[in-house]
């Protein structure tokens, strides 16, 4: 996997897209279905030719993530920016714990592999697949001491379909955090190389 700023920015955009969609679902019960499909599909990209291929191969597939990245990382002033950034940082932290737990990684890998049949049969945004992936997250990542506290509308989050979407999206966020680390991404870059990342994300949006 390439370790360039370009690849790091794309992986980070995948992470921000997942976080942004979590926020949308938690507050409104809806999100952009194409962006959701990109996130869920990324979980099944086991042998990509490039970082962008994980997300479908087109920059338009992660446009929402690039936008959230360039806005949230730059401003950090609006409540939604702070919320998205909190999810991103928590997901990066959880991924660092996960990489030290090979048994859990194996369980996640095998269960995602088992879900391929559901994905090919029903599609990537079908409730059967979303529910399946949500249970993978619930049985593994959710058992860590640090749990991501999702803010939103309690009535929306009480609906099982929305709760499942949130968990499936968090799992896809972990996938992007893995990809970001594999491409050389480090937490300190979000502080010290923030301007470079924002600049490159904005270039990709043009």
Secondary structure, DSSP 8 states (H G I E B T S, - for coil): ---SHHHHHHHHHHHHHHHHHHHHHHHHS---HHHHHHHHHHTT--S-SSTGGGGTS-GGGGHHHHHHHHHHHHH--SHHHHHHHHHHHHHHHHHHHHTT-HHHHHHHHHHHHHTHHHHHHH-TT-HHHHHHHHHHHHHTGGGSSS-----S-HHHHTSHHHHHHHHHHHHHHHHHHHHHHHTT--TTHHHHSHHHHHHHHHHHH-
